[in-house]
Amino acid sequence: SHIPTSIMWKALWGGNNTDKPKEPPCWTHFLSAVRKLQMGQTQEAYQGFLYSLELDDEYKFEQRISPLMKLLESQQKFDEMLSIVAKFQTKHVNALALLVWKGVALRHLDRLEECQACFATALEAQPKNEMFVALYNAVLMTREQWSTLLAVNQRMIEYYPMNGTYHNNYIASLENLNETAKAREYVQAIWDKYGALSASVDFICGDFYYKHDAYDKAEQCLQKAAELDVKNEKYQQFYIRALLQN
């Protein structure tokens, strides 16, 4: 005879199959703090985030620490961010969220060498993480670490060949290393390879040629960018500028 599915599930799991395990109190307080933050109750949210971590500093730790750190960053409480990192880092030595937020706080405090080390370590752990790369690139540019910037973005191009940002950073690195001829060769190469496919690459190539007074090539590249992404106002404006120049 047929056994009803509900009875079978109950026999297997000891209860209704729709039953869900209850979340621990720390998660309940965390969600409450998130709601308070959404309503603009920042002090109450801050206290709720801290209390949630006091109740339990293991359950979904990295997910719960980030909103607190982001709130502190918005309030420019960078030293407190570092204090919280120090409080939890010994126990959560492999928590990348702590390492990255430490780097963010150090960047705001102009402790750029320490900041760079944090982002570099995070990127070693997750070499394809584009958020980590963006943070790392920003501090490398500020410190004018062009050789390192070149290497980082060369690797990212291998992972994400259609991402124009990495091509742009690679070109900028070459130019700042006084390798303009190599930069020009590279621009031509990516235009030949990706020009028909990527509006961002077309724009980067066009902008490079425009800055180097190669206005015919600039117009050609920027026209393609404008055609591939007709909703991008920047691409349209730069194409018009190139037309007027010619």
C-alpha positions as CSV (number, residue, x, y, z in Angstrom):
1,S,0.0,0.0,0.0
2,H,1.1,3.6,-0.6
3,I,2.6,5.4,2.4
4,P,1.7,9.1,2.5
5,T,4.8,11.3,1.9
6,S,4.1,13.4,5.1
7,I,4.2,10.2,7.2
8,M,7.4,9.0,5.5
9,W,9.2,12.3,6.2
10,K,8.0,12.3,9.8
11,A,9.3,8.8,10.3
12,L,12.7,9.7,8.7
13,W,13.3,13.1,10.4
14,G,11.2,12.9,13.5
15,G,8.9,15.8,12.7
16,N,7.2,17.7,9.9
17,N,9.4,18.2,6.9
18,T,8.6,21.9,7.0
19,D,10.1,22.3,10.4
20,K,13.3,24.4,10.4
21,P,15.9,24.6,13.1
22,K,15.7,27.7,15.2
23,E,18.3,30.4,14.7
24,P,20.5,31.1,17.7
25,P,19.7,34.3,19.7
26,C,22.8,36.0,18.3
27,W,21.3,35.9,14.8
28,T,18.0,37.2,16.0
29,H,19.7,40.2,17.6
30,F,21.8,40.7,14.5
31,L,18.7,40.8,12.2
32,S,17.1,43.2,14.6
33,A,20.2,45.5,14.4
34,V,20.0,45.3,10.6
35,R,16.4,46.5,10.7
36,K,17.3,49.4,13.1
37,L,20.1,50.4,10.7
38,Q,17.7,50.4,7.8
39,M,15.4,52.7,9.8
40,G,18.3,55.1,10.6
41,Q,18.6,54.1,14.2
42,T,22.4,53.9,14.0
43,Q,23.2,53.9,17.8
44,E,20.7,51.2,18.5
45,A,22.0,49.2,15.5
46,Y,25.6,49.6,16.8
47,Q,24.6,48.3,20.2
48,G,22.7,45.5,18.6
49,F,25.6,44.4,16.5
50,L,27.9,44.4,19.4
51,Y,25.5,42.5,21.6
52,S,25.0,39.9,18.9
53,L,28.8,39.3,18.9
54,E,29.0,39.2,22.7
55,L,26.3,36.4,22.7
56,D,28.2,34.3,20.2
57,D,31.3,35.2,18.2
58,E,31.4,32.1,16.0
59,Y,28.0,31.6,14.3
60,K,28.2,33.3,10.9
61,F,30.9,35.6,12.3
62,E,32.1,37.1,9.1
63,Q,28.6,37.9,7.9
64,R,27.8,39.6,11.2
65,I,31.0,41.6,11.6
66,S,30.8,43.4,8.2
67,P,27.7,45.6,8.8
68,L,29.2,46.7,12.1
69,M,32.5,47.7,10.5
70,K,30.7,49.4,7.6
71,L,28.7,51.4,10.1
72,L,31.8,52.4,12.0
73,E,33.5,53.4,8.8
74,S,30.6,55.6,7.8
75,Q,31.0,57.3,11.3
76,Q,34.8,57.7,10.7
77,K,35.5,55.6,13.8
78,F,38.6,54.1,12.3
79,D,40.5,53.5,15.6
80,E,37.5,51.6,17.0
81,M,37.5,49.5,13.8
82,L,41.1,48.5,14.6
83,S,40.1,47.8,18.2
84,I,37.4,45.4,17.1
85,V,39.8,43.7,14.7
86,A,42.3,43.2,17.6
87,K,39.6,41.8,19.8
88,F,38.5,39.0,17.5
89,Q,41.6,38.4,15.3
90,T,43.3,35.9,17.6
91,K,40.3,33.6,17.6
92,H,39.4,34.2,14.0
93,V,42.9,34.3,12.5
94,N,41.7,33.1,9.1
95,A,38.7,35.5,8.9
96,L,39.3,37.5,5.7
97,A,36.6,39.9,6.6
98,L,38.6,41.1,9.6
99,L,41.7,41.4,7.6
100,V,40.0,43.5,4.9
101,W,38.3,45.8,7.3
102,K,41.6,46.3,9.1
103,G,43.0,47.4,5.7
104,V,40.1,49.7,5.1
105,A,40.6,51.4,8.5
106,L,44.4,51.7,8.0
107,R,43.8,53.3,4.6
108,H,41.6,56.0,6.2
109,L,44.3,56.6,8.8
110,D,46.9,57.0,6.0
111,R,48.9,53.9,7.3
112,L,49.2,52.8,3.7
113,E,52.1,50.4,4.0
114,E,50.2,48.3,6.6
115,C,47.0,48.7,4.6
116,Q,48.7,47.3,1.5
117,A,50.0,44.3,3.4
118,C,46.4,43.5,4.6
119,F,45.0,43.6,1.1
120,A,47.9,41.6,-0.4
121,T,47.3,38.9,2.2
122,A,43.6,38.8,1.5
123,L,44.3,38.5,-2.2
124,E,46.7,35.7,-1.8
125,A,43.9,33.8,-0.1
126,Q,41.4,34.6,-2.8
127,P,43.3,35.7,-5.9
128,K,40.1,36.0,-8.0
129,N,38.2,38.2,-5.6
130,E,37.5,41.4,-7.5
131,M,36.6,43.4,-4.4
132,F,40.0,42.6,-2.8
133,V,41.7,43.5,-6.1
134,A,39.8,46.9,-6.3
135,L,40.9,47.7,-2.7
136,Y,44.5,46.6,-3.4
137,N,44.7,48.5,-6.7
138,A,43.5,51.7,-5.1
139,V,46.3,51.7,-2.5
140,L,48.9,50.7,-5.1
141,M,48.0,53.7,-7.2
142,T,48.1,56.0,-4.2
143,R,51.6,54.7,-3.3
144,E,52.6,54.7,-7.0
145,Q,53.6,51.0,-6.8
146,W,53.4,50.7,-10.6
147,S,55.4,47.4,-11.0
148,T,53.2,45.6,-8.5
149,L,50.0,47.2,-10.1
150,L,51.2,45.9,-13.5
151,A,51.6,42.4,-12.2
152,V,48.3,42.3,-10.3
153,N,46.3,43.5,-13.2
154,Q,48.1,41.2,-15.7
155,R,47.0,38.3,-13.6
156,M,43.4,39.6,-13.3
157,I,43.3,40.0,-17.1
158,E,44.0,36.3,-17.4
159,Y,41.0,35.6,-15.1
160,Y,38.6,38.3,-16.5
161,P,39.8,39.2,-20.1
162,M,36.7,41.3,-20.9
163,N,37.0,43.5,-17.8
164,G,38.2,46.9,-19.1
165,T,39.3,48.1,-15.6
166,Y,42.2,45.7,-15.5
167,H,43.3,46.5,-19.0
168,N,43.2,50.2,-18.1
169,N,45.3,49.7,-15.0
170,Y,47.8,47.6,-16.9
171,I,48.1,50.4,-19.6
172,A,48.4,53.1,-16.9
173,S,51.2,51.1,-15.1
174,L,53.2,50.8,-18.4
175,E,52.9,54.5,-19.0
176,N,54.0,55.4,-15.4
177,L,56.9,53.0,-15.9
178,N,57.9,55.1,-19.0
179,E,56.9,52.2,-21.3
180,T,54.6,54.2,-23.6
181,A,55.7,52.2,-26.7
182,K,54.7,48.9,-25.0
183,A,51.5,50.5,-23.8
184,R,50.7,51.5,-27.4
185,E,51.4,48.0,-28.7
186,Y,49.2,46.6,-25.9
187,V,46.3,48.9,-26.8
188,Q,46.5,47.9,-30.4
189,A,46.5,44.2,-29.4
190,I,43.4,44.4,-27.2
191,W,41.6,46.5,-29.8
192,D,42.3,43.8,-32.4
193,K,41.2,41.0,-30.0
194,Y,38.3,42.5,-28.1
195,G,37.2,45.6,-30.0
196,A,34.2,43.9,-31.6
197,L,33.1,42.5,-28.3
198,S,33.7,44.8,-25.4
199,A,32.5,48.4,-25.2
200,S,34.7,49.1,-22.1
201,V,37.8,47.9,-24.0
202,D,36.9,50.1,-27.0
203,F,36.5,53.1,-24.7
204,I,39.9,52.5,-23.0
205,C,41.6,52.2,-26.4
206,G,39.8,55.3,-27.7
207,D,40.7,57.3,-24.6
208,F,44.3,56.3,-24.9
209,Y,44.5,57.3,-28.5
210,Y,42.8,60.6,-27.8
211,K,45.3,61.4,-25.0
212,H,48.1,60.7,-27.4
213,D,46.7,62.8,-30.2
214,A,45.8,59.9,-32.5
215,Y,42.3,61.3,-33.2
216,D,41.4,59.1,-36.1
217,K,42.0,55.9,-34.1
218,A,40.3,57.5,-31.1
219,E,37.2,58.2,-33.1
220,Q,37.1,54.6,-34.5
221,C,37.4,53.1,-31.0
222,L,35.0,55.4,-29.3
223,Q,32.4,55.0,-32.1
224,K,32.5,51.2,-31.5
225,A,32.1,51.7,-27.8
226,A,29.1,54.0,-28.3
227,E,27.5,51.4,-30.7
228,L,28.0,48.5,-28.3
229,D,26.6,50.4,-25.3
230,V,24.1,53.0,-26.5
231,K,22.9,53.7,-23.0
232,N,26.3,54.7,-21.6
233,E,26.3,58.5,-21.6
234,K,30.0,58.7,-21.0
235,Y,30.7,56.6,-24.1
236,Q,28.4,58.8,-26.2
237,Q,29.9,62.0,-24.9
238,F,33.5,60.9,-25.6
239,Y,32.6,59.8,-29.1
240,I,31.0,63.2,-29.8
241,R,34.2,64.9,-28.5
242,A,36.3,62.8,-30.8
243,L,34.1,63.7,-33.8
244,L,34.4,67.4,-32.9
245,Q,38.2,67.1,-32.6
246,N,38.4,65.6,-36.1
